[in-house]
Amino acid sequence: MLNRISHFAGIADTRRELKWTAYRGWSALSMREGTVELIVVPAIGGRLMSIRHEGIELAYVNDALAGHVPDWSAEQWRTLCGEWDFPLWGGGKTWVAPESDWPEGAPQRDLDSGPYEVASTWFDSRSMGIELLSSVCRQSGMQIRRRIVLSARDGSWTTSHELINCAESARPCAIWDVLMLRRPGRVDVAIENAPRDWRESVMPFVAKGPLGDVRNSGFVTGSDKHVTTVCTEAVEFKLGINHSPGVVHVVFDLPEGKHTLSRRFPVFPDARYAHGSPLEVFNAPRLPYFEIESHGPLVVLQPRESTTLSVLEAVTGDIE
């Protein structure tokens, strides 16, 4: 798949660059704008595998799976999954919600772990970008298109997800943007027009981990303006957050220093969401990562129809 891309050789200057590179044993595309570098691995679900700011890695990458690519044999798949139901590669990916519709309790293999075609790349005075296209999923008949655009103006980037129904029947579904990040960190979510008690804006996933209602733990606090989730310990929990305009700030307190990742995405108050909330936070029990998760509205896609979601992100340093 990668050898077929002949239209792009690489363009660079002193602060901006888009090129093929080797990353952790994978063939990858690197986009660099000033202090921000994004690394995309087409062969593993078209993932945004690495987010670096001033050379510091913010995304979580599973060391045990670095450089591996599925050969789709049952034996290798079991090894890649380890103790989970699917491989935890790391980075940012597009999932299809709701989770209750996943085949055998795991995300669709072709979409999550299969190779994506690099449909196009571009580099101009305003931006650089990569467009990736999955195969048509053999389990669901769905196809995913991802466009990652890095701005020359301020180093922010936009990930545009498109979910396409290539099957012959209608499908209820939603786009689910999931980004795995290095722990420790905290997630601050703005809320507005919320009930007086911030707990009414938080939806606990009581089956996810030992805490039950995470609102009664010390990991989640809030006010009428925001909900803060502290992801510092190896304790599994998950929560959804409502009454948010889709504004998230992730503050990392890493050995290499403090960094802040900001995310914005559209939230529609009257829309239905596949898991009940447009925004979720998950903290992993053993591997040192947590996730921020953004949802598009739940829709019913007719054959050949599609739905989209765009997520804007940026990174700064030494900001509390």
TIDRENFI-342455 format. One record per residue (C-alpha): residue in three letters; residue number from 1; x, y, z. Coordinates in pm, 1 decimal. Example, Ala and Ser with C-alpha at 12.3 -4.5 7.8 and 13.67 -1.06 7.14 Angstrom:
2
<code:ala, pos:1, u:1230.0, v:-450.0, w:780.0>
<code:ser, pos:2, u:1367.0, v:-106.0, w:714.0>
This chain:
320
<code:met, pos:1, u:0.0, v:0.0, w:0.0>
<code:leu, pos:2, u:270.1, v:248.1, w:97.2>
<code:asn, pos:3, u:482.5, v:174.3, w:-209.4>
<code:arg, pos:4, u:202.3, v:289.7, w:-438.3>
<code:ile, pos:5, u:229.4, v:649.8, w:-321.1>
<code:ser, pos:6, u:452.4, v:813.2, w:-581.7>
<code:his, pos:7, u:305.6, v:1164.1, w:-604.2>
<code:phe, pos:8, u:471.8, v:1286.4, w:-286.9>
<code:ala, pos:9, u:841.3, v:1302.7, w:-208.9>
<code:gly, pos:10, u:853.8, v:1561.4, w:70.6>
<code:ile, pos:11, u:875.0, v:1937.1, w:108.1>
<code:ala, pos:12, u:1062.6, v:2114.3, w:384.8>
<code:asp, pos:13, u:1200.2, v:2439.3, w:513.5>
<code:thr, pos:14, u:1357.6, v:2534.6, w:844.3>
<code:arg, pos:15, u:1034.8, v:2518.8, w:1049.2>
<code:arg, pos:16, u:781.5, v:2336.3, w:830.6>
<code:glu, pos:17, u:802.3, v:1986.6, w:694.2>
<code:leu, pos:18, u:589.9, v:1703.7, w:554.3>
<code:lys, pos:19, u:773.2, v:1381.3, w:481.4>
<code:trp, pos:20, u:775.0, v:1005.1, w:496.3>
<code:thr, pos:21, u:969.6, v:873.9, w:793.9>
<code:ala, pos:22, u:1027.5, v:564.9, w:1004.7>
<code:tyr, pos:23, u:851.8, v:580.1, w:1341.6>
<code:arg, pos:24, u:882.2, v:306.1, w:1601.6>
<code:gly, pos:25, u:922.8, v:46.3, w:1326.7>
<code:trp, pos:26, u:630.3, v:170.5, w:1112.4>
<code:ser, pos:27, u:633.1, v:362.4, w:785.1>
<code:ala, pos:28, u:478.2, v:695.2, w:876.0>
<code:leu, pos:29, u:409.2, v:1048.0, w:760.0>
<code:ser, pos:30, u:544.8, v:1332.1, w:971.5>
<code:met, pos:31, u:394.8, v:1681.8, w:968.4>
<code:arg, pos:32, u:593.3, v:1949.7, w:1150.6>
<code:glu, pos:33, u:493.9, v:2312.6, w:1205.5>
<code:gly, pos:34, u:726.4, v:2498.7, w:1440.6>
<code:thr, pos:35, u:722.6, v:2325.7, w:1779.9>
<code:val, pos:36, u:441.5, v:2083.6, w:1685.0>
<code:glu, pos:37, u:497.2, v:1748.3, w:1511.9>
<code:leu, pos:38, u:222.2, v:1502.5, w:1420.9>
<code:ile, pos:39, u:303.9, v:1149.3, w:1306.7>
<code:val, pos:40, u:47.4, v:942.3, w:1117.6>
<code:val, pos:41, u:75.9, v:564.2, w:1071.0>
<code:pro, pos:42, u:-145.0, v:466.1, w:774.5>
<code:ala, pos:43, u:-92.5, v:90.4, w:819.6>
<code:ile, pos:44, u:-260.3, v:79.1, w:1163.1>
<code:gly, pos:45, u:-607.2, v:226.2, w:1129.3>
<code:gly, pos:46, u:-480.5, v:552.9, w:979.2>
<code:arg, pos:47, u:-380.7, v:658.3, w:1329.5>
<code:leu, pos:48, u:-246.9, v:989.6, w:1448.0>
<code:met, pos:49, u:3.9, v:789.3, w:1648.7>
<code:ser, pos:50, u:223.3, v:1066.9, w:1788.1>
<code:ile, pos:51, u:170.6, v:1425.8, w:1904.4>
<code:arg, pos:52, u:493.0, v:1601.7, w:1999.3>
<code:his, pos:53, u:530.6, v:1951.4, w:2137.7>
<code:glu, pos:54, u:882.1, v:2090.6, w:2172.6>
<code:gly, pos:55, u:1000.4, v:1731.6, w:2123.2>
<code:ile, pos:56, u:788.0, v:1596.8, w:2411.2>
<code:glu, pos:57, u:551.4, v:1309.8, w:2333.3>
<code:leu, pos:58, u:194.2, v:1364.2, w:2455.7>
<code:ala, pos:59, u:17.8, v:1072.6, w:2288.2>
<code:tyr, pos:60, u:34.3, v:725.4, w:2437.0>
<code:val, pos:61, u:197.8, v:457.9, w:2220.1>
<code:asn, pos:62, u:194.3, v:96.8, w:2335.6>
<code:asp, pos:63, u:562.2, v:-6.7, w:2343.5>
<code:ala, pos:64, u:469.6, v:-375.9, w:2321.6>
<code:leu, pos:65, u:303.4, v:-327.1, w:1980.8>
<code:ala, pos:66, u:544.1, v:-74.6, w:1826.4>
<code:gly, pos:67, u:629.8, v:-165.5, w:1467.9>
<code:his, pos:68, u:380.2, v:-452.8, w:1444.6>
<code:val, pos:69, u:125.9, v:-484.0, w:1163.2>
<code:pro, pos:70, u:-154.0, v:-745.4, w:1163.6>
<code:asp, pos:71, u:-116.1, v:-1039.5, w:928.1>
<code:trp, pos:72, u:-474.7, v:-1140.5, w:1024.1>
<code:ser, pos:73, u:-379.0, v:-1487.3, w:1142.8>
<code:ala, pos:74, u:-566.4, v:-1601.2, w:1453.4>
<code:glu, pos:75, u:-243.5, v:-1673.0, w:1640.6>
<code:gln, pos:76, u:-88.4, v:-1332.1, w:1576.0>
<code:trp, pos:77, u:-416.1, v:-1154.4, w:1652.1>
<code:arg, pos:78, u:-433.2, v:-1317.8, w:1994.5>
<code:thr, pos:79, u:-76.6, v:-1204.5, w:2060.5>
<code:leu, pos:80, u:-153.3, v:-847.2, w:1952.8>
<code:cys, pos:81, u:-464.5, v:-834.3, w:2172.2>
<code:gly, pos:82, u:-289.7, v:-973.3, w:2479.3>
<code:glu, pos:83, u:-533.4, v:-967.0, w:2770.7>
<code:trp, pos:84, u:-780.2, v:-737.9, w:2590.4>
<code:asp, pos:85, u:-1036.1, v:-797.6, w:2315.3>
<code:phe, pos:86, u:-846.8, v:-590.5, w:2057.3>
<code:pro, pos:87, u:-496.9, v:-442.4, w:2015.6>
<code:leu, pos:88, u:-433.0, v:-124.9, w:2215.5>
<code:trp, pos:89, u:-200.4, v:43.4, w:1964.6>
<code:gly, pos:90, u:-219.6, v:395.9, w:2105.2>
<code:gly, pos:91, u:-264.7, v:735.4, w:1943.1>
<code:gly, pos:92, u:-584.2, v:880.5, w:1797.6>
<code:lys, pos:93, u:-835.2, v:687.1, w:1590.4>
<code:thr, pos:94, u:-1189.6, v:685.4, w:1456.0>
<code:trp, pos:95, u:-1427.6, v:435.6, w:1611.2>
<code:val, pos:96, u:-1788.7, v:361.5, w:1521.2>
<code:ala, pos:97, u:-2039.7, v:406.7, w:1803.7>
<code:pro, pos:98, u:-2231.6, v:265.7, w:1978.1>
<code:glu, pos:99, u:-1997.4, v:23.8, w:2151.8>
<code:ser, pos:100, u:-2290.9, v:-213.6, w:2205.6>
<code:asp, pos:101, u:-2293.5, v:-279.8, w:1828.6>
<code:trp, pos:102, u:-1928.3, v:-383.1, w:1810.3>
<code:pro, pos:103, u:-1882.3, v:-733.3, w:1668.9>
<code:glu, pos:104, u:-1777.0, v:-972.0, w:1946.6>
<code:gly, pos:105, u:-1724.9, v:-675.6, w:2179.0>
<code:ala, pos:106, u:-1436.8, v:-522.3, w:1980.1>
<code:pro, pos:107, u:-1409.7, v:-236.7, w:1727.9>
<code:gln, pos:108, u:-1433.1, v:-335.4, w:1361.4>
<code:arg, pos:109, u:-1091.6, v:-480.0, w:1272.4>
<code:asp, pos:110, u:-1059.1, v:-330.1, w:924.7>
<code:leu, pos:111, u:-1137.6, v:18.8, w:1054.6>
<code:asp, pos:112, u:-937.6, v:7.8, w:1378.7>
<code:ser, pos:113, u:-630.7, v:-197.5, w:1282.0>
<code:gly, pos:114, u:-633.3, v:-230.6, w:904.1>
<code:pro, pos:115, u:-430.0, v:-33.5, w:648.6>
<code:tyr, pos:116, u:-561.1, v:300.0, w:524.3>
<code:glu, pos:117, u:-480.1, v:434.1, w:178.7>
<code:val, pos:118, u:-299.8, v:766.6, w:169.3>
<code:ala, pos:119, u:-545.8, v:926.6, w:-72.0>
<code:ser, pos:120, u:-369.0, v:1263.1, w:-88.5>
<code:thr, pos:121, u:-116.7, v:1494.1, w:77.3>
<code:trp, pos:122, u:-64.9, v:1868.0, w:39.5>
<code:phe, pos:123, u:172.0, v:2139.5, w:155.4>
<code:asp, pos:124, u:114.0, v:2509.3, w:90.8>
<code:ser, pos:125, u:151.5, v:2846.6, w:261.6>
<code:arg, pos:126, u:-163.6, v:2800.5, w:470.9>
<code:ser, pos:127, u:-149.1, v:2438.9, w:579.4>
<code:met, pos:128, u:-26.2, v:2088.2, w:519.5>
<code:gly, pos:129, u:-234.5, v:1776.9, w:539.6>
<code:ile, pos:130, u:-299.6, v:1409.0, w:484.2>
<code:glu, pos:131, u:-617.4, v:1239.4, w:366.3>
<code:leu, pos:132, u:-658.7, v:872.4, w:455.0>
<code:leu, pos:133, u:-921.5, v:622.7, w:341.7>
<code:ser, pos:134, u:-996.9, v:284.9, w:496.0>
<code:ser, pos:135, u:-1107.5, v:-20.2, w:305.5>
<code:val, pos:136, u:-1476.1, v:-107.7, w:323.2>
<code:cys, pos:137, u:-1514.6, v:-293.5, w:650.0>
<code:arg, pos:138, u:-1589.4, v:-661.6, w:602.6>
<code:gln, pos:139, u:-1779.3, v:-675.9, w:931.7>
<code:ser, pos:140, u:-2001.5, v:-369.2, w:895.8>
<code:gly, pos:141, u:-1991.5, v:-240.1, w:539.0>
<code:met, pos:142, u:-1869.4, v:97.4, w:671.5>
<code:gln, pos:143, u:-1578.2, v:304.1, w:542.8>
<code:ile, pos:144, u:-1384.4, v:585.1, w:714.5>
<code:arg, pos:145, u:-1217.7, v:888.0, w:560.7>
<code:arg, pos:146, u:-980.9, v:1094.6, w:781.6>
<code:arg, pos:147, u:-829.7, v:1432.0, w:693.6>
<code:ile, pos:148, u:-565.5, v:1573.2, w:926.2>
<code:val, pos:149, u:-479.8, v:1936.1, w:851.4>
<code:leu, pos:150, u:-199.1, v:2122.3, w:1031.6>
<code:ser, pos:151, u:-231.7, v:2502.6, w:1019.2>
<code:ala, pos:152, u:64.5, v:2720.3, w:923.3>
<code:arg, pos:153, u:-87.8, v:3013.0, w:1115.1>
<code:asp, pos:154, u:-74.4, v:2878.0, w:1470.0>
<code:gly, pos:155, u:23.0, v:2509.1, w:1465.3>
<code:ser, pos:156, u:-328.3, v:2389.7, w:1547.8>
<code:trp, pos:157, u:-466.2, v:2091.2, w:1361.6>
<code:thr, pos:158, u:-807.5, v:1967.5, w:1255.9>
<code:thr, pos:159, u:-905.0, v:1602.5, w:1225.4>
<code:ser, pos:160, u:-1208.6, v:1561.9, w:1001.9>
<code:his, pos:161, u:-1381.5, v:1224.5, w:1023.5>
<code:glu, pos:162, u:-1626.5, v:1094.5, w:765.0>
<code:leu, pos:163, u:-1818.4, v:770.2, w:817.5>
<code:ile, pos:164, u:-1967.4, v:626.0, w:499.0>
<code:asn, pos:165, u:-2228.3, v:350.3, w:475.6>
<code:cys, pos:166, u:-2123.3, v:127.5, w:185.5>
<code:ala, pos:167, u:-2363.2, v:-151.8, w:282.9>
<code:glu, pos:168, u:-2700.3, v:-224.4, w:123.4>
<code:ser, pos:169, u:-2906.3, v:-153.1, w:435.2>
<code:ala, pos:170, u:-2949.6, v:139.9, w:673.5>
<code:arg, pos:171, u:-2720.5, v:161.5, w:975.7>
<code:pro, pos:172, u:-2763.5, v:354.4, w:1304.4>
<code:cys, pos:173, u:-2417.7, v:480.7, w:1397.3>
<code:ala, pos:174, u:-2204.6, v:773.5, w:1509.3>
<code:ile, pos:175, u:-1847.2, v:894.4, w:1475.2>
<code:trp, pos:176, u:-1637.0, v:840.2, w:1786.6>
<code:asp, pos:177, u:-1300.7, v:1021.2, w:1805.1>
<code:val, pos:178, u:-1074.5, v:857.9, w:2066.6>
<code:leu, pos:179, u:-731.0, v:992.9, w:2162.0>
<code:met, pos:180, u:-500.5, v:798.0, w:2395.6>
<code:leu, pos:181, u:-273.5, v:1026.0, w:2599.7>
<code:arg, pos:182, u:17.4, v:981.9, w:2839.2>
<code:arg, pos:183, u:-60.2, v:974.5, w:3207.9>
<code:pro, pos:184, u:-48.2, v:1168.4, w:3440.4>
<code:gly, pos:185, u:-278.5, v:1449.1, w:3343.0>
<code:arg, pos:186, u:-607.6, v:1616.4, w:3415.5>
<code:val, pos:187, u:-901.5, v:1689.6, w:3188.1>
<code:asp, pos:188, u:-1093.2, v:2016.4, w:3229.6>
<code:val, pos:189, u:-1426.1, v:2028.8, w:3045.6>
<code:ala, pos:190, u:-1624.3, v:2351.6, w:3019.8>
<code:ile, pos:191, u:-1996.1, v:2324.8, w:3096.1>
<code:glu, pos:192, u:-2270.1, v:2583.2, w:3050.5>
<code:asn, pos:193, u:-2644.5, v:2614.7, w:3112.9>
<code:ala, pos:194, u:-2606.5, v:2324.7, w:3354.4>
<code:pro, pos:195, u:-2800.6, v:2236.1, w:3669.2>
<code:arg, pos:196, u:-2673.6, v:2390.4, w:3990.4>
<code:asp, pos:197, u:-2505.9, v:2065.8, w:4099.2>
<code:trp, pos:198, u:-2223.8, v:1976.2, w:3859.1>
<code:arg, pos:199, u:-2283.7, v:1606.5, w:3932.5>
<code:glu, pos:200, u:-2597.3, v:1621.9, w:3720.3>
<code:ser, pos:201, u:-2375.3, v:1696.4, w:3418.4>
<code:val, pos:202, u:-2166.2, v:1382.4, w:3475.5>
<code:met, pos:203, u:-2282.5, v:1040.2, w:3358.2>
<code:pro, pos:204, u:-2089.2, v:756.6, w:3526.3>
<code:phe, pos:205, u:-2023.1, v:427.3, w:3347.2>
<code:val, pos:206, u:-2061.5, v:207.7, w:3652.4>
<code:ala, pos:207, u:-1956.9, v:-110.5, w:3468.2>
<code:lys, pos:208, u:-1622.2, v:43.8, w:3372.0>
<code:gly, pos:209, u:-1397.9, v:-25.2, w:3666.7>
<code:pro, pos:210, u:-1424.0, v:-78.4, w:4041.0>
<code:leu, pos:211, u:-1534.2, v:269.8, w:4147.7>
<code:gly, pos:212, u:-1898.0, v:248.7, w:4045.7>
<code:asp, pos:213, u:-2022.5, v:607.4, w:4051.0>
<code:val, pos:214, u:-1704.3, v:802.5, w:3987.4>
<code:arg, pos:215, u:-1875.3, v:1121.5, w:4106.9>
<code:asn, pos:216, u:-1828.7, v:996.9, w:4461.4>
<code:ser, pos:217, u:-1453.3, v:953.4, w:4416.6>
<code:gly, pos:218, u:-1173.5, v:1205.4, w:4442.8>
<code:phe, pos:219, u:-1099.1, v:1172.4, w:4071.5>
<code:val, pos:220, u:-1379.9, v:1404.4, w:3957.4>
<code:thr, pos:221, u:-1464.0, v:1752.8, w:4085.1>
<code:gly, pos:222, u:-1666.8, v:2036.1, w:3941.3>
<code:ser, pos:223, u:-1851.9, v:2364.0, w:3957.1>
<code:asp, pos:224, u:-2118.6, v:2537.3, w:3750.6>
<code:lys, pos:225, u:-1849.2, v:2622.3, w:3492.5>
<code:his, pos:226, u:-1642.7, v:2309.1, w:3450.3>
<code:val, pos:227, u:-1583.9, v:1942.9, w:3536.3>
<code:thr, pos:228, u:-1228.9, v:1828.3, w:3614.2>
<code:thr, pos:229, u:-1114.0, v:1467.3, w:3590.9>
<code:val, pos:230, u:-778.3, v:1372.7, w:3742.9>
<code:cys, pos:231, u:-604.1, v:1088.0, w:3560.6>
<code:thr, pos:232, u:-299.1, v:1011.6, w:3769.7>
<code:glu, pos:233, u:-343.3, v:661.1, w:3906.5>
<code:ala, pos:234, u:-386.4, v:312.6, w:3757.7>
<code:val, pos:235, u:-757.1, v:291.3, w:3845.1>
<code:glu, pos:236, u:-1010.7, v:216.5, w:3573.5>
<code:phe, pos:237, u:-1305.5, v:451.9, w:3538.1>
<code:lys, pos:238, u:-1510.7, v:619.0, w:3269.2>
<code:leu, pos:239, u:-1754.0, v:910.2, w:3265.7>
<code:gly, pos:240, u:-1959.2, v:1107.5, w:3017.1>
<code:ile, pos:241, u:-2008.6, v:1482.7, w:3043.4>
<code:asn, pos:242, u:-2316.8, v:1671.6, w:2928.5>
<code:his, pos:243, u:-2396.3, v:2045.7, w:2910.9>
<code:ser, pos:244, u:-2059.9, v:2105.2, w:2744.4>
<code:pro, pos:245, u:-2003.8, v:2328.8, w:2441.2>
<code:gly, pos:246, u:-1728.6, v:2086.6, w:2336.3>
<code:val, pos:247, u:-1433.3, v:2270.1, w:2492.9>
<code:val, pos:248, u:-1168.0, v:2051.8, w:2658.6>
<code:his, pos:249, u:-827.1, v:2132.0, w:2808.3>
<code:val, pos:250, u:-588.2, v:1851.9, w:2898.8>
<code:val, pos:251, u:-305.6, v:1954.3, w:3132.6>
<code:phe, pos:252, u:-8.8, v:1716.0, w:3139.9>
<code:asp, pos:253, u:224.0, v:1710.1, w:3437.3>
<code:leu, pos:254, u:501.5, v:1502.4, w:3282.6>
<code:pro, pos:255, u:860.7, v:1456.4, w:3397.7>
<code:glu, pos:256, u:961.5, v:1657.4, w:3088.8>
<code:gly, pos:257, u:741.6, v:1951.0, w:3187.8>
<code:lys, pos:258, u:387.7, v:2086.5, w:3172.4>
<code:his, pos:259, u:195.2, v:2100.7, w:2846.3>
<code:thr, pos:260, u:-167.3, v:2173.1, w:2761.6>
<code:leu, pos:261, u:-365.7, v:2018.6, w:2477.5>
<code:ser, pos:262, u:-688.0, v:2201.4, w:2387.8>
<code:arg, pos:263, u:-974.2, v:2047.4, w:2193.1>
<code:arg, pos:264, u:-1291.7, v:2192.4, w:2042.5>
<code:phe, pos:265, u:-1566.4, v:2011.4, w:1855.8>
<code:pro, pos:266, u:-1932.3, v:2085.9, w:1779.8>
<code:val, pos:267, u:-2198.2, v:1975.0, w:2028.6>
<code:phe, pos:268, u:-2566.5, v:1983.3, w:1940.7>
<code:pro, pos:269, u:-2789.8, v:2012.3, w:2250.4>
<code:asp, pos:270, u:-3093.6, v:1856.0, w:2081.7>
<code:ala, pos:271, u:-2903.0, v:1566.5, w:1921.5>
<code:arg, pos:272, u:-2903.2, v:1206.6, w:2039.1>
<code:tyr, pos:273, u:-2564.1, v:1060.1, w:2129.7>
<code:ala, pos:274, u:-2485.9, v:691.1, w:2109.5>
<code:his, pos:275, u:-2361.4, v:664.9, w:2469.8>
<code:gly, pos:276, u:-2576.2, v:941.3, w:2616.6>
<code:ser, pos:277, u:-2305.0, v:1212.3, w:2618.0>
<code:pro, pos:278, u:-2105.7, v:1394.1, w:2348.2>
<code:leu, pos:279, u:-1783.2, v:1376.7, w:2549.2>
<code:glu, pos:280, u:-1621.3, v:1099.7, w:2753.5>
<code:val, pos:281, u:-1309.2, v:1049.3, w:2963.0>
<code:phe, pos:282, u:-1156.7, v:706.1, w:3026.7>
<code:asn, pos:283, u:-869.5, v:619.4, w:3261.1>
<code:ala, pos:284, u:-687.2, v:289.9, w:3203.6>
<code:pro, pos:285, u:-623.2, v:44.5, w:3487.3>
<code:arg, pos:286, u:-274.8, v:-82.4, w:3400.7>
<code:leu, pos:287, u:-121.1, v:75.4, w:3093.3>
<code:pro, pos:288, u:-22.6, v:438.3, w:3166.2>
<code:tyr, pos:289, u:-278.1, v:621.7, w:2952.3>
<code:phe, pos:290, u:-611.1, v:801.6, w:2960.5>
<code:glu, pos:291, u:-846.2, v:898.8, w:2680.1>
<code:ile, pos:292, u:-1049.1, v:1198.1, w:2569.5>
<code:glu, pos:293, u:-1337.3, v:1093.1, w:2347.7>
<code:ser, pos:294, u:-1558.6, v:1310.6, w:2128.0>
<code:his, pos:295, u:-1882.2, v:1192.6, w:1967.5>
<code:gly, pos:296, u:-2078.9, v:1305.4, w:1669.3>
<code:pro, pos:297, u:-2459.4, v:1277.1, w:1685.5>
<code:leu, pos:298, u:-2623.3, v:937.4, w:1643.8>
<code:val, pos:299, u:-2768.6, v:911.6, w:1292.7>
<code:val, pos:300, u:-2926.4, v:649.4, w:1070.7>
<code:leu, pos:301, u:-2719.8, v:628.6, w:752.4>
<code:gln, pos:302, u:-2893.2, v:502.0, w:444.3>
<code:pro, pos:303, u:-2681.1, v:318.6, w:184.6>
<code:arg, pos:304, u:-2416.5, v:554.3, w:36.2>
<code:glu, pos:305, u:-2491.9, v:826.0, w:293.9>
<code:ser, pos:306, u:-2225.0, v:965.0, w:525.4>
<code:thr, pos:307, u:-2183.5, v:1166.6, w:845.0>
<code:thr, pos:308, u:-1895.3, v:1392.6, w:950.9>
<code:leu, pos:309, u:-1727.5, v:1531.4, w:1261.7>
<code:ser, pos:310, u:-1439.0, v:1781.6, w:1284.1>
<code:val, pos:311, u:-1217.3, v:1814.6, w:1590.0>
<code:leu, pos:312, u:-980.3, v:2111.1, w:1636.0>
<code:glu, pos:313, u:-675.0, v:2071.4, w:1861.7>
<code:ala, pos:314, u:-370.8, v:2272.1, w:1965.9>
<code:val, pos:315, u:-82.3, v:2237.8, w:2214.2>
<code:thr, pos:316, u:88.8, v:2491.6, w:2437.1>
<code:gly, pos:317, u:356.6, v:2460.9, w:2704.1>
<code:asp, pos:318, u:391.6, v:2563.6, w:3068.9>
<code:ile, pos:319, u:26.7, v:2668.8, w:3108.1>
<code:glu, pos:320, u:-184.3, v:2581.0, w:3410.9>
